Amino acid sequence: MSRLRPSALVVVLLLGLPLGACGRKGPPRPPQFVIPRSPEPLVVEENPKGVRITWKRPREYVDGSPLDDLDVFDIQRACEPDTDFRTIGTVPIIDRERFRKERSFAVIDLDVPRDRPCRYRVFAVTADGYRSDAAESPSILLGKSATPR
């Protein structure tokens, strides 16, 4: 049986020391706490090209801790008589690593039917796929003012 010299033992201990500091800096969080807050308020307005949809970026998870892994916004539309929402687009988050992040977002729905009232909703989605509650809009009919549902 070979014996380690004291200097070899010190080297082994020093090399193994940083491995103990790897990984997460805190206890794991349950899934219900890593859901982002809703991207509210959701505003829909008539635009010469269609419907302009605007919303604010959520800054926190539902538990109040800072939201640092927002990945995409999922935009959905339902037009009467259909009640099912369908995804009409996504907005990727490209400023996650920047110091100054965008506070609000806007898109224009160019394909909105002009003869049917439509409603919109937007979800915030994290990199792990956790979805916020929907921010929902009132109905809008192009050529007429929005009417609450």
Steps between C-alpha positions, in 0.01 A plus 500: 500500500642833400484804718428850376758759581370801691566732202302268268215496750493882506489511118212251490307699760560830320387354167185356655407817689353696206275207407306550820405854391346401163129499433203704615531760772199407707234240550297382201168678447172319438356536146205712612745772608694523172198605295537855369245766583253590229617753236237759591350734405409375153376778271353453151449793265391539143792582272497589128664161433294287740491471880786625719554287811716637782594363842753546779780260580452316828797553732425236763394144550169446681690462829645853462859403419668662197417342163830422328418232241216648294528341156201588282154653487225288344227708327159346435178616334136378502248653258126443530323268451806287592580495869829310465816706520768430241863608513561774244861573591779499753737775608841368609686671782838606366608735780522253788871564556481877458511737796215712366209283388196595292209588727218471249433317176270555203400307189251567222262226395484546123268204436210592727156444343327834446145370536522310832573611859829356625659458840870461575707351777874494572697255712852548640704178464828417675796315349380186684152531347309633801205717383345795677130556535363668189471874466172537312348780294143611443348434157593726214326536166690697240316818412328508842624569851595215732215370710554317828382138516 
